[in-house]
Amino acid sequence: MRLVCPFVEVQPETAEALERYAPDVEYVRMDGDAGYYALMAGLWRGEAFAVIEHDVVIHDGVVPEFVSCPEPWCSFPYSGGYELFTEGLGCARFSTALLQRLPHLVDDITDRHWSSLDSMIASALHNAGYKVHVHSPPVGHAHRWRPPAAHMYGCPCPTCVWVAGVIR
């Protein structure tokens, strides 16, 4: 199984975990808003692969479970602020059988911007009758959250209160 880390800037915690638990990972720099789409389209034409994004901190169970999982689409959840992301590309694996059954899934996606790619792929997989198999425990998320521009520290809204607690 091919392990890929798409990145703009790899977080130190991510790099450390990948070196320890996935030393054969391929780092692929993302250029432009459609760079992630181009990577996924290329990966979709090959064999089984897993994506571990540049701000995801894996643990020792991730790679062995991805390798041994019989499900076509699986992931390890990670925090997205108020919820655990289970269908994002942050830490996801796609089987060879799935790629062969749906060879044009990524090619057929019309919104190729990196920010919507995970939801577009998940939606296409759901439409084809697939459901993600979620592993546990969750992986870490080293995303550097920042308050919305219109807010400041001390703002009582739930987003700012949560963000302030994370980045302190």
C-alpha positions in Angstrom: 0.0 0.0 0.0 1.3 3.4 -1.0 1.4 6.0 1.8 1.2 9.7 0.7 1.5 12.9 2.7 0.2 15.9 0.7 1.7 19.0 2.2 2.0 22.8 2.0 3.9 22.8 5.3 4.4 19.6 7.3 3.8 20.2 11.0 6.6 19.0 13.2 4.3 16.6 15.1 3.2 15.1 11.8 6.8 14.6 10.6 7.9 13.0 13.8 5.0 10.5 13.8 5.5 9.7 10.1 9.2 9.1 10.6 8.4 6.8 13.5 5.3 4.9 12.2 5.4 5.3 8.4 9.0 5.8 7.3 8.2 4.9 3.7 5.7 7.8 3.3 6.0 9.9 0.1 5.8 13.6 0.7 4.1 15.4 -2.2 4.1 19.2 -2.2 0.7 20.8 -3.1 0.8 23.6 -5.6 -2.2 25.7 -6.5 -5.8 25.2 -5.6 -6.2 22.1 -7.8 -2.9 20.4 -6.8 -4.6 18.1 -4.3 -7.1 17.0 -7.0 -4.3 16.2 -9.4 -2.6 14.1 -6.8 -5.8 12.2 -6.0 -6.6 11.7 -9.7 -3.2 10.1 -10.2 -3.4 7.9 -7.1 -6.9 6.8 -8.1 -5.4 5.2 -11.2 -3.1 2.9 -9.3 -3.1 0.5 -6.4 -4.3 0.8 -2.8 -3.2 4.0 -1.1 -3.5 6.0 2.1 -3.4 9.7 2.5 -2.0 11.2 5.7 -2.3 15.0 5.5 0.5 17.4 6.6 -1.2 18.2 9.9 -2.4 14.7 11.0 -0.4 13.0 13.8 -0.7 9.2 13.3 -0.2 6.6 16.0 1.3 3.1 15.9 -2.0 1.4 14.9 -2.7 3.4 11.7 -0.5 1.7 9.1 -1.0 -1.9 10.3 -4.8 -1.4 10.4 -4.9 0.2 7.0 -2.9 -2.7 5.6 -5.1 -5.4 7.2 -8.5 -3.7 6.8 -10.8 -5.6 4.4 -13.1 -2.6 3.8 -12.8 -0.7 0.5 -12.8 2.8 2.2 -11.6 3.4 5.7 -10.3 6.2 7.9 -9.1 7.3 11.3 -11.1 10.2 12.6 -9.5 13.4 13.7 -10.8 16.6 15.4 -12.2 19.3 13.2 -13.0 21.6 16.0 -16.5 20.8 17.1 -16.7 17.3 15.6 -14.6 14.3 14.6 -14.0 14.2 10.9 -14.5 10.6 9.6 -14.9 11.1 5.9 -12.1 13.7 5.3 -8.9 12.9 3.5 -6.8 13.6 6.6 -6.1 10.0 7.3 -7.9 7.8 4.8 -7.2 4.6 2.9 -8.7 3.4 -0.4 -8.4 -0.2 -1.5 -7.3 -1.5 -4.9 -10.7 -3.2 -5.4 -12.5 0.2 -4.9 -10.2 2.0 -7.3 -10.8 -0.7 -9.9 -14.6 -0.7 -9.4 -14.9 3.1 -9.7 -11.9 4.1 -11.9 -13.4 7.4 -13.0 -14.7 8.6 -9.6 -12.1 11.3 -9.1 -12.0 12.2 -12.8 -15.7 12.9 -12.7 -15.5 15.4 -9.8 -16.3 18.9 -11.1 -15.2 21.0 -8.1 -11.5 20.4 -8.0 -10.5 23.0 -5.3 -8.6 21.5 -2.4 -11.0 22.7 0.2 -14.0 20.7 -1.1 -12.2 17.6 -2.5 -12.8 15.4 0.6 -16.5 16.1 0.6 -16.8 15.6 -3.2 -15.0 12.2 -3.0 -17.1 11.2 0.1 -20.3 12.2 -1.7 -19.4 10.3 -4.9 -18.6 7.2 -2.8 -21.9 7.5 -0.9 -23.7 7.8 -4.3 -22.0 4.6 -5.4 -23.2 2.8 -2.3 -20.1 3.0 -0.1 -19.8 3.9 3.6 -16.6 4.7 5.3 -15.3 2.2 7.8 -14.0 4.2 10.8 -11.1 2.9 12.9 -10.2 3.9 16.4 -8.7 5.5 18.3 -8.7 8.9 16.5 -5.4 10.3 15.3 -4.1 13.7 16.3 -4.7 16.9 14.4 -1.9 19.5 14.6 -3.9 22.1 12.6 -3.0 25.6 13.7 -6.5 27.0 14.4 -7.0 30.7 14.3 -10.1 32.8 15.3 -12.2 34.1 12.5 -11.0 37.5 11.4 -14.1 39.3 12.8 -13.4 37.9 16.3 -10.7 38.5 18.9 -9.4 36.8 22.0 -11.9 37.3 24.8 -14.8 36.9 22.3 -17.5 34.7 24.0 -18.6 32.9 20.9 -18.0 29.1 21.0 -15.6 29.1 18.1 -13.3 31.7 19.7 -13.5 30.1 23.1 -12.5 26.7 21.7 -9.8 28.2 19.4 -8.3 30.2 22.3 -8.1 27.0 24.4 -6.3 25.1 21.6 -3.6 27.6 20.7 -2.6 28.7 24.2 
